[in-house]
Amino acid sequence: MKENYCLQAALVCLGMLCHSQAFATERRGHLRPSFHGHHEKGKEGQVLQRSKRGWVWNQFFVIEEYTGPDPVLVGRLHSDIDSGDGNIKYILSGEGAGTIFVIDDKSGNIHATKTLDREERAQYTLMAQAVDRDTNRPLEPPSEFIVKVQDINDNPPEFLHETYHANVPERSNVGTSVIQVTASDADDPTYGNSAKLVYSILEGQPYFSVEAQTGIIRTALPNMDREAKEEYHVVIQAKDMGGHMGGLSGTTKVTITLTDVNDNPPKFPQSVYQMSVSEAAVPGEEVGRVKAKDPDIGENGLVTYNIVDGDGMELFEITTDYETQEGVVKLKKPVDFETKRAYSLKVEAANVHIDPKFISNGPFKDTVTVKIAVEDADEPPMFLAPSYIHEVQENAAAGTVVGRVHAKDPDAANSPIRYSIDRHTDLDRFFTINPEDGFIKTTKPLDREETAWLNISVFAAEIHNRHQEAKVPVAIRVLDVNDNAPKFAAPYEGFICESDQTKPLSNQPIVTISADDKDDTANGPRFIFSLPPEIIHNPNFTVRDNRDNTAGVYARRGGFSRQKQDLYLLPIVISDGGFPPMSSTNTLTIKVCGCDVNGALLSCNAEAYILNAGLSTGALIAILACIVILPRCPSLKHALPREETRLLHLRFQLTLFSCVQINRTLCLLGIFIDFPSATW
């Protein structure tokens, strides 16, 4: 504080010295004394006087921040017309007049009554005037002048920010620009060195330096390693007066962080990892984890893992957990303790992103050995085959052996196995299984025509641990036996035209027939068609086998008449090609029908009998009465044999081509009555 007072006193003295020197200079150089007349003659011989302003000016400056006991003399106003008798009064107006600046109205001395701060206001504009003291009549026109506040170094430099944060890549070259800090000084930059700043570093050496004139911070050491030290705290000073002694200063703190580059390869912390996996583990199950350490961060520290060698490459795989940066060893295929009990893998860890600038630090990868031991587990039994197919003939007696399934315990203990059938797959209980040896037998005859394939499931379980069981599908094919005779493929019916000719009207078959057989094709076609031996020489019809599983029925003669017989039932024997062969007799119905000249069917009903026109009326009535009564007569109905009624399709048709008068009112014309055999 004492030093500041001394400094201010020295500056006041300096200002007053400058003021005195300027005043003396102006006095010596003033060439316009106030009111000195310049005489001119007018037109009428009058002498005119032109007044001149006769101010004598001081150099008006005032030093800021003056804190002395007396007001500061700013300057003095004086007019040439002032003879010192006190008749002239000086008046001051303008900015700060009467408050900051006061004038002695007799002497013209101007004083500053308050402490001034140039940083608040650098100058004041004032008006001065000399007037008559008694009359206040202006003796001079108003004159404007400026009072400038003289700067002193009273403001320290200030940085734009109290703290700065900056980043620079690690291992940057010496002189790499980090950040520029800037300070400002409120003092007058045009006066002296009060605002001339110089930057220097107070803390942060020897790692960083700062340019004195610009404030740019640069790296000062090579190969700064983020992994060794990531953050640095630097203090920068800005000092005015060109950095000379006595100047004011300000500081700021700069936090500099080294950003990461990929300058470190991944490294495994150990040379061997020991892991184990149960033989009961399923593919995809995690076996263990490895981790290579990379001190870099972000994408520079990303590591990927691969299996590059080893006898377990086909059974194990490794993936990368990018959240933990670990390599996850997983089971790829099932392992078997009884087959192989240990595996070895060579795992490689490598960086994902490599910076070419630091490739000489490589290689950016590392390898490690992973040894995996297979642990024994109580495994379920294993069938020798994934599925079984057996065969059995249909109609085989109960207890017939269908086949066998076989399972064993893969564990070293080799526990005994018990077999059972999953009854959900054998609801009809067609089969049974021997629990000790796995032989499957039938419980009843099977019919291939009902079910050709039967699918069941068989369980195999350890005796000492029923929870350890396995399941296998068993497909059983029922083999065909020729136990079904062929039959007509459809309810065939034939038609033949009646005629007077004795020879057949056509060489075409009356009907073509075929057959069906429920048995397998091996026991079915080819079919053989023939007439029964007892009617092999049937005079009316014959059967010709086409040798393509069809046959044609032909007429042996002509001259068929519906009046004689309108319906024929022809038995036909059909045999299959199985062993032993099976045959059946099927009946073909052949109707005698009326045809036109082209052989097209017209009617298959029996022709009406032509009654003699001379038949008496009584006879007609008797016939009609019999026709009406006949179906209602049970004794007559049961008198006929059943076979005859089945073969006979009795149709009564009466056609009267003349009108017979009955009691002169009844006329019978074309009366038709049909009694089918079904009513018999």
C-alpha positions in Angstrom: 0.0 0.0 0.0 2.8 2.3 0.9 4.5 1.6 -2.5 1.3 2.7 -4.3 1.2 6.0 -2.4 4.8 6.7 -3.4 4.1 5.8 -7.0 1.1 8.1 -7.1 3.1 11.0 -5.6 5.8 10.5 -8.1 3.3 10.5 -11.0 1.7 13.8 -9.6 5.1 15.5 -9.5 5.8 14.4 -13.0 2.4 15.7 -14.2 3.0 19.1 -12.6 6.4 19.4 -14.1 4.9 18.7 -17.6 2.2 21.3 -16.8 4.7 24.0 -15.9 6.8 23.3 -19.0 3.8 23.5 -21.2 2.6 26.7 -19.6 6.0 28.4 -20.1 6.1 27.3 -23.7 2.7 28.7 -24.4 3.6 32.0 -22.7 6.6 32.3 -24.9 4.8 31.3 -28.0 1.6 33.4 -27.5 1.5 35.9 -30.3 -2.1 37.2 -29.8 -2.3 39.5 -26.8 -5.8 40.2 -25.8 -7.5 43.4 -27.0 -4.4 44.8 -28.9 -6.0 47.1 -31.5 -5.6 46.9 -35.2 -6.5 50.3 -36.6 -8.2 50.8 -40.0 -9.6 54.0 -41.6 -13.1 54.0 -42.7 -14.7 55.9 -45.5 -15.3 58.9 -43.4 -12.0 58.8 -41.7 -13.2 56.9 -38.6 -10.9 54.5 -36.9 -12.4 51.0 -36.4 -11.0 48.6 -33.9 -11.3 44.7 -34.4 -11.1 43.0 -31.2 -9.1 39.7 -30.9 -9.6 37.0 -28.4 -6.7 37.0 -26.0 -6.9 33.7 -24.0 -3.8 32.2 -22.6 -4.2 28.4 -22.4 -2.5 25.9 -20.1 -2.0 22.3 -21.2 -5.0 20.8 -19.4 -4.3 17.3 -18.1 -5.2 15.7 -14.8 -3.7 12.6 -13.4 -6.1 9.8 -12.5 -6.5 8.3 -9.1 -4.9 11.3 -7.3 -5.7 10.9 -3.6 -3.8 13.9 -2.1 -5.3 16.2 0.6 -5.7 19.2 -1.7 -7.6 19.5 -5.0 -5.5 19.0 -8.1 -4.7 22.1 -10.2 -5.8 21.2 -13.6 -4.8 24.5 -15.3 -5.3 28.3 -15.5 -7.4 30.4 -17.7 -6.2 34.0 -18.5 -7.3 36.7 -20.9 -5.1 39.4 -22.3 -7.6 42.0 -21.3 -7.3 40.9 -17.7 -5.2 43.7 -16.1 -5.4 42.1 -12.7 -7.7 44.7 -11.2 -10.4 42.1 -10.5 -13.0 43.5 -12.9 -13.0 40.2 -15.0 -14.8 37.2 -13.8 -14.1 33.7 -15.2 -17.0 31.3 -15.7 -16.7 27.5 -16.3 -19.5 25.3 -17.8 -19.8 21.9 -19.4 -19.1 18.3 -18.4 -18.4 18.1 -14.7 -18.3 21.9 -14.2 -19.2 22.8 -10.6 -19.0 19.2 -9.4 -15.8 17.7 -10.6 -14.1 20.9 -11.9 -14.2 24.3 -10.1 -12.7 27.6 -11.3 -11.4 30.5 -9.3 -13.4 33.3 -10.9 -10.6 35.8 -10.2 -7.4 34.0 -11.1 -8.9 31.5 -13.6 -7.3 28.5 -11.9 -9.2 25.3 -12.5 -9.1 22.5 -9.9 -10.4 18.9 -9.8 -12.2 18.3 -6.6 -12.7 14.5 -7.0 -10.5 11.5 -7.8 -10.8 10.7 -11.5 -10.6 7.3 -13.2 -9.5 7.3 -16.8 -11.0 3.8 -17.3 -14.4 5.3 -16.4 -14.0 8.5 -18.4 -10.9 9.6 -20.4 -11.8 13.3 -21.0 -14.2 16.1 -20.3 -15.3 18.9 -22.5 -15.7 22.3 -20.8 -16.6 25.9 -21.9 -14.8 28.9 -20.5 -15.8 32.6 -20.7 -14.6 35.9 -19.3 -17.4 38.4 -18.3 -17.6 41.7 -16.6 -17.8 41.1 -12.9 -20.3 43.9 -12.3 -22.5 43.5 -15.3 -21.9 39.9 -16.3 -21.4 41.2 -19.8 -19.4 38.8 -21.9 -16.0 40.2 -22.7 -15.0 37.3 -24.8 -17.0 34.7 -26.8 -17.2 31.3 -25.0 -14.3 29.0 -25.7 -14.3 25.2 -25.6 -11.5 23.2 -24.2 -10.9 19.6 -23.2 -9.5 18.2 -19.9 -7.9 14.8 -20.5 -7.4 12.3 -17.7 -3.8 11.2 -17.6 -3.4 7.4 -17.3 -1.4 5.7 -14.6 -0.8 2.0 -14.4 -3.6 1.2 -12.0 -5.1 -1.9 -13.7 -3.6 -5.3 -13.7 -4.0 -7.6 -16.7 -7.1 -9.8 -16.7 -7.5 -13.0 -18.6 -10.7 -13.7 -20.5 -11.3 -16.8 -18.5 -10.4 -17.7 -15.0 -9.6 -21.3 -16.0 -8.9 -22.9 -19.4 -9.2 -26.5 -20.5 -7.2 -27.9 -23.5 -6.3 -31.2 -25.0 -3.3 -32.3 -26.9 -2.5 -35.9 -28.2 0.1 -37.8 -26.3 3.5 -38.2 -27.8 3.1 -34.9 -29.7 6.2 -33.3 -31.1 7.9 -30.5 -29.2 6.3 -27.2 -30.1 2.9 -28.5 -30.8 0.3 -25.8 -30.2 -2.0 -26.6 -27.3 -4.1 -23.4 -26.7 -3.8 -19.6 -26.8 -4.7 -17.7 -23.6 -5.4 -14.0 -23.9 -5.4 -11.2 -21.2 -6.4 -7.6 -21.5 -5.4 -4.4 -19.6 -7.8 -1.6 -19.0 -5.0 1.0 -18.9 -4.3 3.3 -21.9 -2.4 1.3 -24.5 -1.3 4.6 -26.2 0.4 6.0 -23.2 3.5 4.4 -21.9 3.7 0.7 -21.2 0.8 0.4 -18.8 -1.0 -1.9 -21.2 1.9 -3.7 -22.8 1.6 -7.3 -21.7 4.2 -10.1 -21.6 3.2 -13.8 -20.9 5.2 -16.2 -18.9 4.7 -19.7 -17.4 4.7 -20.0 -13.6 3.8 -23.7 -13.3 3.8 -26.5 -15.8 7.5 -26.6 -16.7 9.3 -28.4 -18.2 6.4 -30.0 -20.0 5.0 -26.8 -21.6 6.1 -23.3 -22.6 4.3 -20.1 -23.5 5.1 -17.5 -26.2 5.7 -14.2 -24.4 3.9 -12.0 -26.9 1.0 -14.2 -28.1 0.1 -16.4 -25.1 0.3 -19.6 -27.2 1.0 -22.6 -25.0 3.2 -25.3 -26.7 4.5 -28.7 -25.7 8.1 -28.5 -24.4 8.9 -32.2 -24.0 8.7 -35.1 -26.5 6.9 -38.4 -26.0 4.7 -37.3 -23.1 2.8 -40.5 -22.3 -0.9 -40.4 -21.3 -0.6 -43.8 -19.6 2.1 -42.3 -17.3 0.4 -39.0 -16.6 -2.8 -37.8 -18.2 -3.5 -34.4 -16.8 -1.3 -31.3 -16.3 -2.0 -28.1 -14.4 -0.3 -25.0 -15.9 -0.3 -21.4 -14.5 0.2 -18.6 -17.0 1.1 -15.0 -15.9 0.4 -11.9 -17.9 2.4 -8.8 -16.7 2.1 -5.2 -18.0 4.8 -2.6 -18.2 6.4 -4.9 -20.8 7.2 -7.3 -18.0 9.5 -4.9 -16.2 9.7 -4.6 -12.5 6.8 -2.6 -11.0 4.4 -3.9 -13.6 1.1 -5.3 -12.5 0.2 -9.0 -13.3 -2.6 -11.4 -13.5 -2.7 -15.2 -13.8 -4.9 -18.0 -15.1 -5.0 -21.7 -14.7 -4.9 -24.1 -17.7 -5.8 -27.8 -17.3 -4.2 -29.7 -20.2 -5.3 -33.3 -20.8 -3.3 -35.7 -23.0 -5.6 -37.5 -25.4 -5.0 -41.1 -26.2 -3.3 -42.5 -29.3 -2.9 -46.2 -30.0 0.7 -46.5 -28.9 0.3 -49.7 -26.8 -0.4 -53.2 -28.0 -2.6 -55.6 -26.0 -0.9 -57.9 -23.5 -2.1 -60.9 -21.7 -1.2 -60.8 -18.0 -0.5 -64.5 -17.9 0.8 -67.1 -20.4 -1.7 -69.9 -19.7 -5.4 -70.0 -18.8 -6.9 -73.1 -17.2 -10.6 -73.8 -17.9 -13.0 -76.8 -17.6 -16.3 -77.8 -19.2 -18.7 -80.5 -18.4 -19.4 -83.1 -21.1 -23.1 -82.4 -20.4 -22.7 -78.8 -21.5 -24.7 -77.8 -24.6 -23.2 -75.9 -27.6 -23.2 -72.2 -27.0 -22.5 -72.5 -23.3 -19.7 -70.3 -21.9 -16.5 -72.1 -20.9 -14.4 -69.2 -19.6 -13.0 -65.8 -20.3 -9.6 -64.3 -21.2 -8.6 -60.7 -21.2 -5.6 -58.9 -22.7 -4.9 -55.6 -21.1 -4.5 -52.5 -23.3 -3.7 -49.3 -21.5 -5.1 -47.3 -24.4 -8.7 -46.1 -24.2 -11.7 -45.7 -26.5 -11.3 -47.2 -29.9 -7.6 -47.3 -29.4 -8.1 -49.9 -26.7 -10.6 -52.1 -28.6 -9.4 -55.7 -28.7 -10.7 -58.6 -30.7 -10.0 -62.3 -30.0 -9.5 -65.3 -32.3 -8.5 -68.9 -32.0 -5.5 -69.4 -34.2 -4.4 -72.9 -33.3 -5.0 -75.9 -31.1 -6.7 -79.3 -31.1 -10.0 -77.9 -30.0 -10.6 -75.5 -32.8 -13.5 -77.5 -34.1 -15.2 -77.9 -30.7 -14.7 -74.4 -29.2 -15.1 -70.8 -30.4 -14.3 -67.4 -29.0 -16.3 -64.1 -29.2 -15.5 -60.6 -28.0 -17.4 -58.9 -25.2 -16.8 -55.3 -26.2 -18.3 -54.0 -22.9 -15.7 -55.8 -20.8 -13.0 -56.2 -23.5 -12.9 -59.9 -22.7 -12.7 -62.9 -24.9 -15.5 -65.4 -24.2 -14.6 -69.0 -24.9 -17.8 -71.0 -25.7 -18.6 -74.6 -26.6 -19.2 -75.1 -30.3 -19.8 -78.8 -30.4 -20.5 -81.4 -27.6 -17.5 -82.9 -25.9 -17.2 -86.4 -24.5 -15.2 -87.2 -21.4 -14.9 -90.8 -22.5 -13.5 -89.9 -25.9 -11.1 -87.0 -25.0 -10.5 -85.4 -21.6 -8.4 -82.3 -22.4 -8.0 -79.7 -25.2 -5.6 -76.9 -25.9 -6.2 -73.6 -27.8 -4.0 -70.8 -28.9 -5.9 -67.5 -28.6 -4.8 -64.2 -30.2 -5.8 -60.7 -29.0 -5.3 -57.9 -31.5 -6.2 -54.2 -31.7 -9.1 -53.3 -33.9 -7.7 -49.9 -34.9 -4.0 -49.4 -35.5 -2.3 -46.0 -35.9 0.3 -46.1 -38.7 2.4 -43.5 -36.9 3.1 -46.0 -34.2 3.4 -49.2 -36.2 7.0 -49.5 -35.2 5.8 -50.1 -31.6 4.0 -53.3 -32.8 3.0 -55.9 -33.4 -0.3 -54.8 -31.9 -1.3 -58.3 -30.8 -0.5 -61.0 -28.3 -1.2 -64.8 -27.9 -2.0 -67.0 -24.9 -2.6 -70.7 -24.4 -6.0 -71.9 -23.1 -6.2 -75.4 -21.7 -9.6 -76.9 -21.3 -10.3 -80.0 -19.2 -13.5 -82.0 -19.9 -15.3 -83.0 -16.8 -17.2 -86.3 -16.5 -21.0 -86.0 -16.1 -23.8 -88.6 -15.5 -25.1 -88.7 -19.1 -28.3 -90.3 -20.2 -28.2 -93.6 -22.2 -27.4 -93.4 -25.9 -29.2 -95.5 -28.5 -26.9 -97.0 -31.0 -29.0 -95.5 -33.8 -30.9 -92.2 -34.0 -34.0 -94.0 -35.1 -35.1 -97.6 -35.9 -37.2 -99.1 -38.7 -38.6 -102.6 -38.3 -41.0 -104.8 -40.3 -43.7 -107.4 -39.4 -46.1 -109.2 -41.5 -49.8 -108.5 -41.1 -51.9 -111.2 -39.5 -48.8 -112.4 -37.6 -49.7 -114.0 -34.3 -49.4 -112.2 -31.0 -45.9 -112.4 -29.6 -44.2 -112.2 -33.0 -40.8 -110.4 -32.6 -40.8 -107.1 -34.6 -37.2 -106.1 -33.9 -34.8 -104.7 -31.2 -33.6 -101.4 -30.0 -30.3 -101.1 -28.2 -28.9 -98.3 -25.9 -25.9 -98.1 -23.6 -24.7 -95.9 -20.8 -21.8 -93.7 -22.2 -20.4 -93.1 -18.7 -17.5 -95.1 -17.3 -19.9 -96.7 -14.8 -21.9 -98.3 -17.7 -25.1 -98.6 -15.7 -27.7 -101.3 -16.8 -30.5 -100.0 -19.0 -34.2 -100.6 -18.8 -36.5 -100.1 -21.8 -40.2 -99.1 -22.0 -42.6 -98.0 -24.7 -44.1 -94.5 -24.6 -47.8 -95.4 -24.4 -48.8 -92.0 -25.7 -47.5 -93.3 -29.0 -49.1 -96.8 -28.7 -52.6 -96.1 -27.5 -54.0 -99.4 -28.9 -51.1 -101.3 -27.2 -50.1 -103.2 -30.4 -46.6 -103.8 -29.0 -44.7 -104.7 -25.9 -41.0 -104.5 -25.2 -38.7 -106.6 -23.1 -37.3 -104.1 -20.5 -34.0 -105.9 -20.3 -33.0 -106.6 -23.9 -35.1 -104.2 -25.9 -36.9 -106.8 -28.1 -40.2 -105.5 -29.4 -43.1 -107.9 -30.0 -46.7 -107.7 -31.2 -49.6 -108.2 -28.8 -52.3 -108.9 -31.5 -52.4 -109.5 -35.3 -52.0 -106.4 -37.4 -53.9 -105.4 -40.5 -51.9 -103.6 -43.2 -55.1 -102.5 -44.9 -56.0 -100.5 -41.8 -52.6 -99.2 -40.9 -49.5 -99.7 -43.1 -47.1 -97.9 -40.7 -47.0 -97.7 -36.9 -44.8 -95.2 -35.1 -43.9 -95.6 -31.5 -41.2 -94.2 -29.1 -39.0 -96.2 -26.8 -37.5 -95.0 -23.6 -34.1 -96.2 -22.3 -33.3 -95.3 -18.6 -30.5 -96.1 -16.2 -31.6 -98.5 -13.4 -29.9 -96.4 -10.7 -31.1 -93.1 -12.0 -34.4 -93.1 -13.7 -34.1 -89.4 -14.5 -31.3 -90.2 -16.9 -33.3 -91.4 -19.9 -33.2 -91.3 -23.6 -35.9 -91.6 -26.3 -35.8 -93.0 -29.8 -38.4 -93.2 -32.5 -39.3 -96.6 -33.9 -41.1 -97.0 -37.2 -42.8 -100.3 -37.8 -43.9 -101.3 -41.3 -46.7 -103.8 -41.6 -45.9 -106.1 -44.5 -48.7 -107.1 -46.8 -50.1 -110.6 -47.0 -52.5 -111.5 -49.8 -55.7 -111.7 -47.7 -58.1 -109.6 -49.8 -59.8 -110.8 -53.0 -60.3 -108.4 -55.9 -63.7 -107.0 -56.5 -65.5 -104.9 -59.1 -64.1 -101.4 -59.2 -67.7 -100.1 -59.6 -71.3 -101.5 -59.7 -71.3 -102.3 -63.3 -74.5 -102.8 -65.5 -74.7 -103.9 -69.1 -77.3 -103.3 -71.8 -78.0 -105.3 -75.0 -80.5 -104.5 -77.8 -83.2 -107.0 -78.6 -83.4 -108.2 -82.2 -84.7 -110.9 -84.4 -81.2 -111.8 -85.7 -79.5 -114.9 -84.3 -76.0 -113.4 -84.5 -74.7 -110.6 -82.3 -75.5 -107.2 -83.6 -71.9 -105.9 -82.8 -68.4 -107.0 -82.0 -68.1 -104.4 -79.4 -68.2 -105.4 -75.7 -71.4 -104.9 -73.9 -69.5 -103.4 -70.9 -65.8 -103.2 -69.9 -65.0 -104.0 -66.3 -62.0 -103.6 -64.0 -61.2 -104.5 -60.4 -59.8 -103.2 -57.1 -57.7 -105.0 -54.5 -57.0 -103.7 -51.0 -53.7 -105.6 -50.9 -50.4 -104.1 -51.9 -49.6 -104.0 -55.6 -47.3 -107.1 -55.1 -50.4 -109.1 -54.1 -52.9 -107.3 -56.4 -52.7 -106.8 -60.1 -52.4 -108.3 -62.5 -56.2 -109.3 -62.3 -57.6 -112.3 -64.2 -61.2 -112.2 -65.3 -63.2 -115.4 -66.3 -66.6 -117.1 -66.0 -67.2 -119.7 -63.3 -66.3 -123.2 -64.5 -69.9 -124.4 -64.3 -71.0 -121.8 -66.9 -67.8 -121.6 -68.9 -69.9 -122.5 -72.0 -72.7 -119.9 -71.3 -74.7 -119.7 -74.5 -75.5 -116.0 -74.1 -72.4 -114.2 -72.9 -68.6 -114.6 -72.6 -65.8 -112.7 -70.9 -62.5 -111.7 -72.6 -59.5 -110.7 -70.4 -57.7 -107.7 -71.9 -54.6 -108.5 -69.9 -54.4 -104.9 -68.6 -56.4 -105.4 -65.5 -59.7 -105.0 -67.5 -62.0 -107.3 -69.3 -64.8 -107.0 -71.9 -68.2 -108.8 -71.7 -69.5 -109.9 -75.1 -72.8 -111.4 -76.4 -72.4 -114.8 -78.0 -75.7 -114.6 -79.9 -78.5 -112.3 -81.1 -82.2 -112.6 -80.9 -82.6 -111.3 -77.4 -86.3 -110.5 -76.6 -87.6 -108.6 -73.6 -90.8 -110.6 -73.7 -88.9 -113.8 -73.2 -86.3 -112.4 -70.7 -85.4 -108.8 -70.1 -82.8 -109.3 -67.4 -79.7 -111.5 -67.1 -77.4 -112.0 -64.1 -73.8 -113.0 -65.2 -71.4 -114.3 -62.5 -67.7 -113.3 -63.2 -64.7 -114.6 -61.3 -61.8 -112.2 -60.6 -58.4 -113.5 -59.4 -55.3 -111.5 -58.3 -51.6 -112.2 -58.8 -50.7 -112.7 -55.2 -49.5 -115.8 -53.4 -51.5 -117.7 -52.7 -53.9 -116.1 -55.2 -57.3 -114.8 -54.0 -60.5 -114.6 -56.1 -64.1 -113.6 -55.8 -67.2 -114.0 -57.8 -69.0 -110.8 -58.8 -72.4 -110.6 -60.5 -72.9 -108.4 -63.6 -76.5 -107.3 -64.5 -77.3 -107.2 -68.2 -80.6 -105.7 -69.4 -82.4 -106.3 -72.7 -83.5 -103.0 -74.1 -85.3 -101.7 -77.2 -83.0 -99.8 -79.6 -83.5 -97.8 -82.7 -82.0 -98.7 -86.1 -78.7 -97.2 -85.1 -78.4 -99.2 -82.0 -79.2 -96.4 -79.6 -81.2 -97.4 -76.5 -84.8 -96.4 -76.4 -86.4 -98.3 -73.5 -85.4 -101.1 -71.3 -89.0 -101.9 -70.0 -90.9 -105.0 -71.1 -93.2 -104.6 -74.1 -97.0 -104.5 -73.5 -99.1 -107.5 -74.5 -101.6 -106.8 -77.3 -105.0 -107.9 -76.1 -107.5 -109.4 -78.5 -110.1 -106.8 -79.4 -112.8 -109.4 -79.1 -112.1 -110.0 -75.4 -115.4 -109.7 -73.5 -116.1 -107.0 -71.0 -116.4 -109.5 -68.2 -113.0 -111.0 -69.0 -111.4 -107.6 -68.8 -113.0 -106.8 -65.5 -111.7 -110.1 -64.1 -108.2 -109.4 -65.3 -108.2 -106.0 -63.7 -109.6 -107.4 -60.5 -106.8 -109.9 -60.3 -104.2 -107.2 -61.0 -105.5 -105.1 -58.2 -105.9 -107.9 -55.7 -102.7 -109.8 -56.5 -100.2 -107.5 -54.6 -102.4 -107.5 -51.5 -102.7 -111.3 -51.2 -100.1 -112.5 -48.6 -100.7 -116.1 -49.2 -99.9 -115.7 -52.9 -96.9 -113.6 -52.1 -95.3 -116.1 -49.8 -96.2 -119.0 -52.1 -93.5 -118.0 -54.5 -89.9 -119.0 -53.7 -87.6 -116.1 -52.5 -85.1 -116.8 -55.2 -87.7 -116.5 -57.9 -89.1 -113.3 -56.6 -85.6 -111.8 -56.5 -84.9 -112.8 -60.1 -88.3 -111.8 -61.3 -89.1 -108.2 -62.1 -92.8 -108.6 -62.9 -94.3 -105.9 -65.0 -97.9 -106.1 -66.1 -98.7 -103.8 -69.0 -102.0 -103.8 -70.6 -102.5 -101.8 -73.7 -105.9 -101.6 -75.2 -105.9 -100.4 -78.7 -109.7 -100.2 -78.8 -112.1 -98.7 -76.5 -114.3 -101.2 -74.6 -117.5 -99.8 -73.4 -118.5 -100.7 -69.8 -121.9 -99.7 -68.9 -121.7 -97.3 -71.7 -119.6 -94.9 -69.6 -116.2 -96.5 -68.9 -113.5 -96.7 -71.6 -110.2 -98.5 -70.9 -107.4 -97.2 -73.0 -103.7 -97.9 -72.5 -103.9 -98.9 -68.9 -100.4 -99.7 -67.5 -99.7 -101.3 -64.1 -96.2 -102.0 -63.0 -95.4 -104.2 -60.0 -91.7 -104.2 -59.2 -90.1 -107.3 -57.6 -89.3 -105.3 -54.5 -92.9 -105.5 -53.5 -92.7 -109.3 -53.4 
